Amino acid sequence: MGVFERHLSLWVALCILVGTGLGHAFPGVFATLGSAEMAKVNLPVAVLVWLMIIPMLLKIDFGAMRQVRQHWRGIGVTVFVNWAVKPFSMALLAWIFIRHVFAPYLPAEQLDSYIAGLILLAAAPCTAMVFVWSNLCDGDPQFTLGQVALNDLIMVVAFAPIVGLLLGISSITVPWSTLMLSVGLYIIVPVIVAVLWRRRVIAGGGQAALDRLLQRLGPVSLVALLLTLVLLFGFQGEQIVAHPLIIAMLAVPILVQVYFNSGLSYLLNRRLGVAHCVAGPSALIGASNFFELAVATAVAVFGVHSGAALATVVGVLVEVPVMLSVVRIVNASKTWYEARA
């Protein structure tokens, strides 16, 4: 790793501070950038996500996607944790922390709304950023794409019933336009671009040409990741400065949930003898969230100024730095993981 990659945690911390400071100092600029959206999907962030994940998708030999079925145990762990554990564990954590531990310090009229936002966040598994986390922990790219595609299919039919069950709402309003547009922007379009680009490069110069291209594009992904941080924290700069304690309290159950679900996925994969290159992305997708869908649903159901909307936004803020810490743990424990019996 180069100097830039080795000190990624430092750059992340600086970008969080810079984004928060700029968002507080220039709210109008970030309000304009934040309003550039379609179906609640922010277009500047979408462009940065493309810059992050397309170089990673270029690594995938799509002709070898059929080999994903060899990793059925890793896929099984991912599906189990994402849909049978994660939403329900967050409901429990939200009840413990928001309803009891932090209740005296939070607005009483917003407690139910905060809990709803946290549940919405947990019920929407990550779609795009998993490619970033998988790449940083040397995850199998075919497996990563396969599990993301499967999660998206399950999300179409399972998101509304699970949220409705946990929130006691008989008819949850799912922003289907946000869901479908996000899948199109973050999966379908990048995959098509990567397939066509990969074919053209290999046809022109073989694997060596592809390797050179990937080496040149490597820094682009990391820079896009850091710029995404600046934007996300800039969008909420005023909120962070105005309500730091509320945001910190809402972040606690999210942090516990991330480490619990990623750890559970990681240990289950190890128990089942799954390769580390599969266990890494399996654990990471079990911990990260599809925050665009969560935020859009919270706004549609509870309103833009609701506690639910704020809780989902806190999920956006903690996503990148916390997931980078999970990546670090997965990488640091590789020797221990592979020493299993």
SEMIBA-851491 format. One record per residue (C-alpha): residue number from 1; residue in one letter; x, y, z. Coordinates in Angstrom, 1 decimal. Example, Ala and Ser with C-alpha at 12.3 -4.5 7.8 and 13.67 -1.06 7.14 Angstrom:
2
> 1,a,12.3,-4.5,7.8
> 2,s,13.7,-1.1,7.1
END
This chain:
341
> 1,m,0.0,0.0,0.0
> 2,g,1.1,3.5,-0.7
> 3,v,1.4,6.4,1.8
> 4,f,-2.1,7.6,0.8
> 5,e,-3.8,4.3,1.4
> 6,r,-1.9,3.6,4.6
> 7,h,-3.1,6.8,6.2
> 8,l,-6.7,6.5,4.9
> 9,s,-8.1,6.8,8.5
> 10,l,-6.4,10.2,8.8
> 11,w,-7.9,11.5,5.5
> 12,v,-11.3,10.2,6.6
> 13,a,-11.1,12.2,9.9
> 14,l,-10.0,15.3,8.0
> 15,c,-12.8,15.0,5.5
> 16,i,-15.4,14.6,8.3
> 17,l,-14.1,17.8,9.9
> 18,v,-13.8,19.7,6.6
> 19,g,-17.3,18.6,5.5
> 20,t,-18.9,19.5,8.8
> 21,g,-17.1,22.9,8.8
> 22,l,-18.0,23.7,5.2
> 23,g,-21.6,22.7,5.7
> 24,h,-22.0,24.9,8.7
> 25,a,-20.1,27.9,7.0
> 26,f,-21.7,27.6,3.6
> 27,p,-25.2,26.1,4.1
> 28,g,-26.5,27.6,0.9
> 29,v,-23.9,25.9,-1.3
> 30,f,-24.6,22.5,0.2
> 31,a,-28.4,23.0,0.1
> 32,t,-28.1,23.6,-3.7
> 33,l,-26.0,20.4,-4.0
> 34,g,-28.4,18.5,-1.8
> 35,s,-31.4,19.6,-3.9
> 36,a,-29.8,18.1,-7.1
> 37,e,-31.7,14.8,-6.7
> 38,m,-34.2,12.6,-8.5
> 39,a,-36.6,10.4,-6.5
> 40,k,-34.7,11.3,-3.3
> 41,v,-31.4,10.0,-4.8
> 42,n,-28.7,12.7,-4.7
> 43,l,-27.1,12.9,-8.2
> 44,p,-23.7,14.4,-7.1
> 45,v,-23.3,11.5,-4.6
> 46,a,-24.4,9.0,-7.3
> 47,v,-21.6,10.3,-9.6
> 48,l,-19.1,9.8,-6.8
> 49,v,-20.4,6.3,-6.2
> 50,w,-19.9,5.5,-9.9
> 51,l,-16.3,6.7,-9.6
> 52,m,-15.9,4.4,-6.5
> 53,i,-17.5,1.2,-7.8
> 54,i,-16.8,1.1,-11.6
> 55,p,-13.1,0.5,-11.1
> 56,m,-14.0,-2.4,-8.8
> 57,l,-16.5,-3.8,-11.2
> 58,l,-13.8,-3.8,-13.9
> 59,k,-12.1,-6.6,-11.9
> 60,i,-15.0,-8.9,-12.3
> 61,d,-14.9,-11.6,-15.0
> 62,f,-18.6,-11.7,-15.6
> 63,g,-18.2,-15.0,-17.5
> 64,a,-17.2,-16.6,-14.2
> 65,m,-20.3,-15.4,-12.3
> 66,r,-21.6,-19.0,-12.4
> 67,q,-18.9,-19.9,-9.9
> 68,v,-20.8,-17.9,-7.2
> 69,r,-22.9,-20.9,-6.5
> 70,q,-19.7,-22.5,-5.0
> 71,h,-20.0,-19.9,-2.2
> 72,w,-23.5,-20.9,-1.2
> 73,r,-22.6,-21.0,2.5
> 74,g,-21.4,-17.4,2.4
> 75,i,-24.6,-16.3,0.6
> 76,g,-26.7,-18.2,3.1
> 77,v,-25.0,-16.3,6.0
> 78,t,-25.5,-13.0,4.3
> 79,v,-29.2,-13.6,3.7
> 80,f,-29.8,-14.9,7.2
> 81,v,-28.1,-12.0,8.9
> 82,n,-29.6,-9.3,6.6
> 83,w,-33.2,-10.5,6.8
> 84,a,-33.6,-12.7,9.9
> 85,v,-31.3,-10.9,12.4
> 86,k,-30.5,-7.3,11.4
> 87,p,-33.9,-5.6,11.4
> 88,f,-35.0,-7.3,14.6
> 89,s,-31.7,-6.7,16.5
> 90,m,-32.0,-3.0,15.6
> 91,a,-35.6,-2.9,16.9
> 92,l,-34.3,-4.4,20.2
> 93,l,-31.3,-2.0,20.4
> 94,a,-33.6,1.0,19.5
> 95,w,-36.0,0.0,22.3
> 96,i,-33.1,-0.3,24.8
> 97,f,-31.2,2.9,24.0
> 98,i,-33.9,5.3,22.7
> 99,r,-36.9,4.1,24.9
> 100,h,-34.9,3.6,28.1
> 101,v,-31.2,4.6,28.3
> 102,f,-31.3,7.9,26.5
> 103,a,-35.1,8.7,26.9
> 104,p,-34.6,11.4,29.6
> 105,y,-32.3,13.4,27.2
> 106,l,-34.3,13.1,24.0
> 107,p,-37.5,15.0,23.0
> 108,a,-40.3,12.8,24.4
> 109,e,-42.6,13.4,21.4
> 110,q,-39.9,12.1,19.0
> 111,l,-39.0,8.8,20.7
> 112,d,-41.3,6.6,18.5
> 113,s,-40.1,8.5,15.4
> 114,y,-36.4,7.9,16.3
> 115,i,-37.0,4.2,16.7
> 116,a,-38.9,4.0,13.4
> 117,g,-36.0,5.7,11.6
> 118,l,-33.4,3.2,13.1
> 119,i,-35.6,0.3,12.0
> 120,l,-35.9,1.7,8.5
> 121,l,-32.2,2.0,8.3
> 122,a,-31.6,-1.6,9.4
> 123,a,-34.2,-3.1,7.1
> 124,a,-32.4,-1.8,4.0
> 125,p,-29.1,-3.7,3.2
> 126,c,-26.4,-1.8,1.4
> 127,t,-26.4,-1.9,-2.4
> 128,a,-23.5,0.2,-3.8
> 129,m,-20.9,0.9,-1.1
> 130,v,-20.4,-2.9,-0.4
> 131,f,-18.2,-2.9,-3.6
> 132,v,-15.9,-0.4,-1.9
> 133,w,-15.7,-2.3,1.4
> 134,s,-15.2,-5.6,-0.5
> 135,n,-12.4,-4.1,-2.5
> 136,l,-10.6,-2.8,0.6
> 137,c,-10.6,-6.2,2.2
> 138,d,-9.7,-8.2,-0.9
> 139,g,-13.1,-9.7,-1.2
> 140,d,-14.1,-12.0,-4.1
> 141,p,-15.7,-9.6,-6.6
> 142,q,-17.9,-12.2,-8.2
> 143,f,-19.4,-13.1,-4.8
> 144,t,-19.9,-9.5,-3.9
> 145,l,-21.9,-8.8,-7.0
> 146,g,-23.9,-11.9,-6.6
> 147,q,-24.9,-11.3,-3.0
> 148,v,-25.7,-7.6,-3.8
> 149,a,-28.0,-8.7,-6.7
> 150,l,-29.7,-11.3,-4.5
> 151,n,-30.2,-8.8,-1.6
> 152,d,-31.8,-6.3,-4.1
> 153,l,-34.3,-9.0,-5.3
> 154,i,-35.2,-9.9,-1.7
> 155,m,-35.5,-6.2,-0.8
> 156,v,-38.2,-5.7,-3.4
> 157,v,-40.5,-8.2,-1.7
> 158,a,-39.4,-8.2,2.0
> 159,f,-38.6,-4.5,2.9
> 160,a,-42.2,-3.3,3.3
> 161,p,-43.5,-6.4,5.2
> 162,i,-40.6,-6.4,7.7
> 163,v,-40.8,-2.7,8.3
> 164,g,-44.6,-2.9,8.6
> 165,l,-44.3,-5.8,11.1
> 166,l,-41.7,-4.0,13.3
> 167,l,-43.4,-0.6,13.2
> 168,g,-47.0,-1.9,13.6
> 169,i,-47.9,-0.2,10.3
> 170,s,-50.3,-2.2,8.2
> 171,s,-49.5,-0.4,5.0
> 172,i,-46.0,1.0,4.7
> 173,t,-45.4,3.5,1.9
> 174,v,-42.3,2.3,0.0
> 175,p,-40.8,4.9,-2.3
> 176,w,-40.5,2.5,-5.2
> 177,s,-39.1,5.2,-7.5
> 178,t,-36.2,5.6,-5.1
> 179,l,-35.7,1.8,-4.8
> 180,m,-35.7,1.2,-8.5
> 181,l,-33.7,4.3,-9.5
> 182,s,-31.0,3.4,-6.9
> 183,v,-30.7,-0.1,-8.1
> 184,g,-30.5,1.2,-11.7
> 185,l,-27.9,3.9,-10.9
> 186,y,-25.8,1.9,-8.5
> 187,i,-26.0,-1.6,-10.0
> 188,i,-27.3,-1.9,-13.6
> 189,v,-25.6,1.2,-15.1
> 190,p,-22.2,0.6,-13.5
> 191,v,-22.3,-3.1,-14.4
> 192,i,-23.1,-2.3,-18.1
> 193,v,-20.3,0.3,-18.2
> 194,a,-17.8,-2.1,-16.6
> 195,v,-18.7,-5.0,-18.9
> 196,l,-18.3,-2.9,-22.1
> 197,w,-15.1,-1.2,-20.8
> 198,r,-13.5,-4.4,-19.7
> 199,r,-14.2,-6.1,-23.1
> 200,r,-12.8,-3.2,-25.0
> 201,v,-9.6,-3.0,-22.9
> 202,i,-8.9,-6.8,-23.0
> 203,a,-9.6,-6.9,-26.8
> 204,g,-7.1,-4.1,-27.3
> 205,g,-4.3,-5.1,-25.0
> 206,g,-5.1,-8.2,-23.0
> 207,q,-4.9,-8.7,-19.3
> 208,a,-1.8,-6.6,-19.0
> 209,a,-3.7,-3.6,-20.4
> 210,l,-6.5,-4.2,-17.9
> 211,d,-4.0,-4.4,-15.0
> 212,r,-2.5,-1.1,-16.0
> 213,l,-5.9,0.5,-16.2
> 214,l,-6.9,-0.8,-12.8
> 215,q,-3.7,0.6,-11.3
> 216,r,-4.4,4.0,-12.7
> 217,l,-8.0,4.0,-11.5
> 218,g,-7.2,2.8,-7.9
> 219,p,-6.6,6.4,-6.5
> 220,v,-9.8,7.6,-8.2
> 221,s,-12.0,5.3,-6.1
> 222,l,-10.4,6.5,-2.8
> 223,v,-10.6,10.2,-3.7
> 224,a,-14.3,9.7,-4.7
> 225,l,-14.8,8.0,-1.3
> 226,l,-13.3,11.0,0.6
> 227,l,-15.3,13.5,-1.5
> 228,t,-18.4,11.6,-0.7
> 229,l,-17.6,12.0,3.0
> 230,v,-17.2,15.8,2.6
> 231,l,-20.5,16.0,0.8
> 232,l,-22.5,13.8,3.3
> 233,f,-21.1,15.7,6.3
> 234,g,-21.5,19.0,4.5
> 235,f,-25.2,18.3,3.9
> 236,q,-25.7,17.9,7.6
> 237,g,-23.2,20.5,8.9
> 238,e,-25.8,22.7,10.5
> 239,q,-27.6,19.8,12.1
> 240,i,-24.4,18.4,13.6
> 241,v,-23.4,21.7,15.1
> 242,a,-27.0,22.4,16.3
> 243,h,-27.8,19.0,17.8
> 244,p,-24.5,17.2,18.5
> 245,l,-25.8,15.3,21.6
> 246,i,-29.0,14.0,19.8
> 247,i,-26.9,12.8,16.9
> 248,a,-24.4,11.1,19.2
> 249,m,-27.1,9.3,21.1
> 250,l,-28.8,8.1,17.9
> 251,a,-25.4,6.9,16.6
> 252,v,-24.9,4.5,19.6
> 253,p,-27.5,1.8,18.6
> 254,i,-26.3,2.1,15.0
> 255,l,-22.7,1.5,16.1
> 256,v,-23.6,-1.5,18.2
> 257,q,-25.7,-2.9,15.4
> 258,v,-22.9,-2.6,12.9
> 259,y,-20.3,-4.4,15.0
> 260,f,-22.8,-7.0,16.2
> 261,n,-24.0,-8.0,12.7
> 262,s,-20.7,-7.8,11.0
> 263,g,-19.1,-9.9,13.8
> 264,l,-22.0,-12.4,13.7
> 265,s,-21.6,-12.8,9.9
> 266,y,-17.8,-13.1,10.2
> 267,l,-17.9,-15.8,12.9
> 268,l,-20.7,-17.8,11.2
> 269,n,-18.6,-17.8,8.0
> 270,r,-15.6,-19.0,9.9
> 271,r,-17.6,-21.7,11.6
> 272,l,-18.8,-22.9,8.2
> 273,g,-15.3,-23.0,6.7
> 274,v,-16.0,-20.2,4.2
> 275,a,-12.9,-18.6,2.5
> 276,h,-11.8,-15.2,3.9
> 277,c,-12.3,-13.5,0.6
> 278,v,-16.0,-14.4,0.9
> 279,a,-16.4,-13.9,4.6
> 280,g,-15.1,-10.4,4.4
> 281,p,-17.8,-9.0,2.0
> 282,s,-20.4,-11.2,3.6
> 283,a,-19.7,-9.6,7.0
> 284,l,-19.6,-6.1,5.5
> 285,i,-22.9,-6.3,3.7
> 286,g,-24.5,-7.6,6.9
> 287,a,-23.4,-4.4,8.6
> 288,s,-23.9,-1.6,6.1
> 289,n,-27.1,0.1,5.0
> 290,f,-28.9,1.3,1.9
> 291,f,-29.3,4.7,3.4
> 292,e,-30.9,6.3,0.3
> 293,l,-33.9,4.0,0.6
> 294,a,-34.1,4.5,4.4
> 295,v,-34.0,8.3,4.2
> 296,a,-36.5,8.4,1.4
> 297,t,-39.0,6.1,3.2
> 298,a,-38.6,8.1,6.5
> 299,v,-39.3,11.3,4.7
> 300,a,-42.3,9.8,2.7
> 301,v,-43.9,8.3,5.8
> 302,f,-43.0,10.6,8.7
> 303,g,-42.0,13.9,7.1
> 304,v,-38.8,15.7,6.4
> 305,h,-38.5,17.2,9.8
> 306,s,-39.3,14.1,11.8
> 307,g,-37.1,12.2,14.2
> 308,a,-37.2,9.2,11.8
> 309,a,-35.7,11.3,9.0
> 310,l,-32.9,12.5,11.4
> 311,a,-32.2,9.0,12.6
> 312,t,-31.7,7.7,9.0
> 313,v,-29.4,10.7,8.3
> 314,v,-27.3,9.8,11.3
> 315,g,-26.9,6.4,9.7
> 316,v,-25.6,8.1,6.6
> 317,l,-23.0,10.1,8.7
> 318,v,-21.6,7.1,10.6
> 319,e,-21.7,4.7,7.6
> 320,v,-18.3,5.4,6.0
> 321,p,-16.0,5.8,9.0
> 322,v,-17.6,2.9,10.9
> 323,m,-17.4,0.6,7.9
> 324,l,-13.8,1.5,7.4
> 325,s,-13.1,0.4,10.9
> 326,v,-14.9,-3.0,10.2
> 327,v,-12.7,-3.3,7.1
> 328,r,-9.6,-2.8,9.2
> 329,i,-10.8,-5.5,11.7
> 330,v,-11.5,-7.9,8.9
> 331,n,-8.0,-7.3,7.4
> 332,a,-6.2,-7.5,10.7
> 333,s,-7.8,-10.8,11.7
> 334,k,-7.2,-12.6,8.4
> 335,t,-4.4,-14.8,9.9
> 336,w,-6.6,-15.7,12.9
> 337,y,-9.5,-16.4,10.5
> 338,e,-7.5,-18.7,8.3
> 339,a,-6.1,-20.6,11.3
> 340,r,-9.4,-22.3,11.9
> 341,a,-9.4,-26.1,12.2
END
